[in-house]
Amino acid sequence: MFSKSCEYAIRASIYVAKQSLKGRKVSQKEIAKCIDSPEAFTAKILQKLTKTNVLRSAKGPNGGFFLNIPELDSIKLWHIIIAVDGNSLLEDCSLGLQKCNALKPCALHFSFVNIRKDIRKTLEGTSLRFLADGAAGTTAILKR
């Protein structure tokens, strides 16, 4: 459903959230290792996430990636997906056709209207805290 980049972004965000709950900032290298992602690929993803204010970063010897605790409730899964994949999940044709829309629908266009509404509602209603709490005590879900 999501691109590989988006999957890594979700795992990275969950890992940073979990560590932030412990008062820790984490390095790009640590994140890459813990989510089983190539380091250079992780760097590009983290750059997108910080540029769109999903994650925070600080430079220097005590630097790293982090989130302020109140942000864990306000950052939603939707924000991570938009930062990495954009809105294509809900806007592009489900069959991959170029010119599908309400005026020129594909055969499945109207069947997917309610499904997309439900997906968006779920993504907008799922906080990073909820995801981090669900991953508490384990890194298994953060790796492939």
Backbone hydrogen bonds, N-H to C=O, Kabsch-Sander energy under -0.5 kcal/mol:
donor,donor_aa,acceptor,acceptor_aa,energy
7,E,3,S,-2.3
8,Y,4,K,-2.3
9,A,5,S,-2.3
10,I,6,C,-2.5
11,R,7,E,-2.3
12,A,8,Y,-3.0
13,S,9,A,-2.5
14,I,10,I,-2.4
15,Y,11,R,-2.4
16,V,12,A,-2.8
17,A,13,S,-2.4
18,K,14,I,-2.7
19,Q,15,Y,-2.3
20,S,16,V,-2.5
21,L,17,A,-2.0
22,K,18,K,-0.6
22,K,19,Q,-0.7
23,G,20,S,-1.7
24,R,19,Q,-2.7
26,V,65,F,-2.2
31,I,27,S,-2.3
32,A,28,Q,-2.6
33,K,29,K,-2.2
34,C,30,E,-2.6
35,I,31,I,-1.9
36,D,33,K,-0.8
37,S,32,A,-2.6
42,T,38,P,-2.7
43,A,39,E,-2.3
44,K,40,A,-1.5
45,I,41,F,-1.9
46,L,42,T,-3.0
47,Q,43,A,-2.0
48,K,44,K,-1.8
49,L,45,I,-2.3
50,T,46,L,-2.3
51,K,47,Q,-2.4
52,T,48,K,-1.6
53,N,50,T,-1.4
54,V,49,L,-2.6
55,L,49,L,-1.7
56,R,66,F,-2.5
58,A,64,G,-2.0
63,G,60,G,-1.9
64,G,58,A,-2.3
65,F,26,V,-3.4
66,F,56,R,-2.1
71,E,68,N,-1.4
72,L,68,N,-0.7
72,L,69,I,-1.4
73,D,70,P,-1.0
74,S,70,P,-0.9
75,I,71,E,-2.6
76,K,74,S,-0.6
77,L,123,L,-0.5
77,L,126,T,-2.7
78,W,123,L,-1.7
79,H,76,K,-0.9
80,I,76,K,-1.2
81,I,77,L,-2.1
82,I,78,W,-2.6
83,A,79,H,-2.1
84,V,80,I,-1.5
85,D,81,I,-3.1
86,G,81,I,-1.0
86,G,82,I,-0.7
88,S,85,D,-0.8
90,L,87,N,-1.1
91,E,87,N,-1.3
92,D,88,S,-2.2
93,C,97,L,-0.6
96,G,93,C,-1.1
100,C,97,L,-0.6
101,N,104,K,-1.1
109,H,106,C,-0.8
111,S,108,L,-0.5
112,F,108,L,-1.5
112,F,109,H,-0.7
116,R,112,F,-2.7
117,K,113,V,-1.7
118,D,114,N,-2.4
119,I,115,I,-2.5
120,R,116,R,-2.6
121,K,117,K,-2.4
122,T,118,D,-2.3
123,L,119,I,-2.7
124,E,120,R,-2.9
125,G,121,K,-1.2
126,T,122,T,-0.6
126,T,123,L,-0.6
127,S,125,G,-0.7
128,L,72,L,-0.6
128,L,75,I,-2.6
129,R,72,L,-2.4
131,L,127,S,-1.9
132,A,128,L,-2.7
133,D,129,R,-3.1
134,G,130,F,-1.9
135,A,131,L,-1.0
136,A,133,D,-1.2
138,T,135,A,-1.8
142,L,139,T,-1.4
143,K,139,T,-0.5
143,K,140,A,-1.1
